[in-house]
């Protein structure tokens, strides 16, 4: 019998790992802590920046990575979900974890993962921390997957913790009010660790600051209360803004597109400054490092196509604001899908005024139990008088959305964007 090839071993290892998603979420830190203990507690051996939030956390993470790499540091980045390949989640200086390293970890630790009943996210989190130690990174930037308080990444005591923004999402796990969700996100704040708050709503920002103080975080830094972000201009080459701090005022640019990206950049800079030496130097002259910020699938323009992973109503509202700012060539055709457990009606309603027609689809990578009903979505569009078609075959849907002149917007979930990128051979890896 032939030994499986490296690629087929990788496929088999991922199949095992992804099978652990079907058990749903098991919130709590016990299994992660026990698995990490078996690995020698790698999460305690690499300094970490920890970021939670409903929207914006991926942009903050990518900005932190660019700023830290700009100082010559070797940076590990752990994010979720991926767009095309699992290895996007775990990268060092922009290079994804190798297939062999993924296989080695899964084959070595499968018995313990089984014994503990660890979930996909718990096993993946342990994999990331162990890999960063092995790769001798200087610092890591770690994205919370769900909530904060009970997310598997919250075993960390970071050098600084940040919350980007709060919105309604994952209500079955986090609660159905902004205050309940904020309380879960604020669970990453730790005693004696700086807390940075990027939320723009004054009431929510004050509530998060109160929760940070209750946790013993120090200092507590609500960005919009301490710094002023003004004169924001948005174009297809990025977002320019004026940042005024007690020390200085300067004009900055991030390549990320959208008014909200000014506050995301400011949040990352505040986290860098709050972390102190040796990281704070990255905030002194950030222009060159900011120019290297990259993140796939966040209002990413490739020819006549815009990819954006807006996957909840708040994300769609921000997407619409950005569309209004950059005014892409019309007609605008929106290839949209959404997960069944999202408020897709609100998402469509938000997008409809700016979209000339919808092509509603089902990406092949969506688990069957999370696929939305194309019939319901099409009926909803017709009820509102929106121009829409539904196409269950994703390849045909993609071809239909790209016919004619104008611009194609691909949005609704990471699955939508990732499956489209794979078919159009757009790489999600941005080193």
Secondary structure, DSSP 8 states (H G I E B T S, - for coil): -----HHHHHHHHHHHHHHTTTT-----SHHHHHHHHHTT-GGGSSEEEEEE-SSSHHHHHHHHHHHHHTTT--EEEE-S--SS-GGGGEEETTEE--HHHHHHHHHHHHHHHHHHT--HHHHHHHHHHHHHHHTT-SEEEEE-SS-STTSGGGG---SEEEE----S--HHHH-SSHHHHHHHHGGG--TTSEEEE---SHHHHHHHHHHHHHTT-SSEEEHHHHSEEEEEEEETTEEEEEEE-SS-EEEEEESS-STHHHHHHHHHHHHHHHT-TTTGGGGTS-HHHHTT---TTSSEEETTEEEE---SHHHHHHHHHHHHHH---SSEEEEE--BTTS-HHHHHHHHHTT-SEEEEE--TTS-GGGB--HHHHHHHHHHTT--EEEESSHHHHHHHHT-SSSEEEEESSHHHHHHHHHHHT------
